[in-house]
Amino acid sequence: MFAGRKRFRIDAERLVLRAPQHGDFRAWSSLRHDSAGFLTPWEPTWSADHLSRKSFTNRVYWAQRSISNSTAMPLLLVRRADDMLLGAVTLDNIRRGPAQAGTIGYWIGEPFARMGYMREAVLAVIHHAFAQLDLSRIESACLPENTASRALLERCGYKYEGVAQSYLQIAGRWRNHVLYANLRNDRRGKTTVG
């Protein structure tokens, strides 16, 4: 489990995945600001104070509480070679009991896209979720036209499961999302994408 660890982290080949800290504000806000055009077509509408220090401080506290309570694992992607912040991945909505499931969401700054960093991060979180947290199912969703995200999920072992109607508000509109799942003991074989 990961409860009670103040400095929770997952080590990957080129990355350290760790909880956000107050000192990450400038790097986080700069990367989000500079990548806004790249990110906003795929994300819920940013609030007016999205890039503010107060908003980021709230994110840090939420991350600390979530990790402590074992309800989510919000992690920043930090490149080992130079401590550069690249993006974030979150294992959220961790459900125990008969479900033993969670949901992974992610974003990467535009300068670091298509370099394999997010694949490395998602695979590390999936491994941790299955091996350390004993989860059975990891879910993710994305817009149908987000071919890069769909390809990433498929390369990480996810399989297409269907469409969720009006799943999230993106750019102020309720949008359908394609649903993918990664199962710890998956015997389904390849599924076809709709």
N, C-alpha and C positions, 0 to 999 in steps of 0.2 A: 504494500500500500504506500501511499505518499502522504498521508496525514501527519502533521507534526513536524515535517522537515521544513526548516526556515529557508534553506537554500536549495530547494528541489531543482534537479536538472536531469536531462537525458543527454548522454554523449553520443554523437554520431561521427561519421568519418571526417567530414569537413566542418561540422556544426556543433555548437552547444545549444541545446534547447533549454531555456530557463525562464523562470517567472520574471515579469517586468519589475524594474526597480525605479525609484524616483529619479535617479540619475540618468535614466534612459529617455527622459522627456524630449530633449532637443533632437536626438537622433530619430526618435519615433515620429515626432511632429514634422520634422524636415522630410523624412522619407515618405510619409503619408501625403504631405503637401505637394512634394515634387512628383508623386505618382498618382495624383488625384484623377487625372484624365484616363489613366490606365485602370484604376480601381473602381471608380464610381459607376460605370455601366453594370457592374456585377454585384454591388452592395446596396443595402438599404440606404436611403438618403441620410447623409451626414447631418447631425444637428448643427445649429449655428455655432456652438462652442466645441465642436468635435476635436479641433486641434489645440484647445486651450490647456494650460497647465492644470487647471482644476479638473477638467474632464479626464486627463491622464492620471492624475492623483487618484481619482475615483476608480479608474481601471486597476491601478496598483493594489488598492485596498480590496477590490473585488477579487482579484487574482489571489491575494493572500488568504482571504476567507474561503474561497472556493477550494484551494489546495488543502488548507487546514481541515475543511469539512468533507473532503473527498467527493465533491460534487462536480468539479471541473478542473481542468489542467490548462490554464492559459499560459502559453509559452512564446517567448520571442526566439527568433532564429538569429543566432550570432555566429558569424564566420570565425573559425578558430584562428586562421592565419593572421587576421588583423583586428579582431573584435568588432567588425562592422555589423551593424544591425541590418538584416535582409528582409525581414517580414515577421509573420507570426502564424502559429497553428494552435488551435484550441480543441481539446477533447472536452466536450461540454455535455450537459444533460445526462450525466452518468446515472444509470438506473440499476439498482441492485435487485435482489429477490429473484423471481423467475425470469426477468428480462436479461439481466447481466449485459447491458448494452450502453452505448454512448454515441455521440455524434461528433464528427470532426469537421471543423471549418478552418479556413486558412486564407492568407493573402501574402503576396510577395511584392516588394518594390519593383517598379518597372525596370531599373537597371540590372536586376538580378534574375529576371524571368528567363525561362527556357535554358537554364544552366544546370538543371538537375537538383538544385538546392531543395525545392519544395518536395520533390519525390523522396529525397533522402530524409527530410523532416517527417513527412507523413508516414513513411515506412518505420521510422524509429518510434513514433507515437503508437502506431498499430502494434508493433512488437511489444512495447511496454504495456499497452492495454491488455493484450492477450496473455503475455508471460507473467507480468507482475500484478496486474489488477484482476486477472482471471475473468475478464469480460469475454462474452461469446460472440457479440455482434457489434460492428462499428458501422454507422450510417453516415452518409454525406449526400448533399443535394447541390445542384447547380442549375443555372438557366440552360435550356436545351441548346441554345446557340453558342454556349461557352465551350467550344471544341477543345481548347487547351485544358480546361479543368476536367472535362470528360475523359480526355486521353490520360491525364495524370491519374485519375481515379482507377482507370482500367489497368494502367501500368503498375499500380500499387495493389492489385489483386481484387479490387472491387468488381462487382457484377451489377449490371443494370437491373432494376426491379420494377420500374414503372414511372408514372407521372403523378405528381401531387398538384392538384388544381389550386390556384390562388394560394400558393405556399408561403410566399413572403412578399412584402412590398419592396419593390426595387424602383428607384427613381420616382417614387410616389404612386406607382401602380401595382396592384396585386398581380403577381406573375406566377405562372406554372413553373415548376422545377422538375427535373428528372432526378429520380431517387436511385442511389447506389448503396450496396451493402457489402461488407467484407466480413466473412464468418470465420471464426477460429478453426473450425473443422468443416471446411466447405467441400461438399461432395457434389455440388450442383453441375459442375462442368461449365463450359462457356455458355453464356446467355446472349441472345441477340439484342442489339440496341434498337429501340423503337424510333 
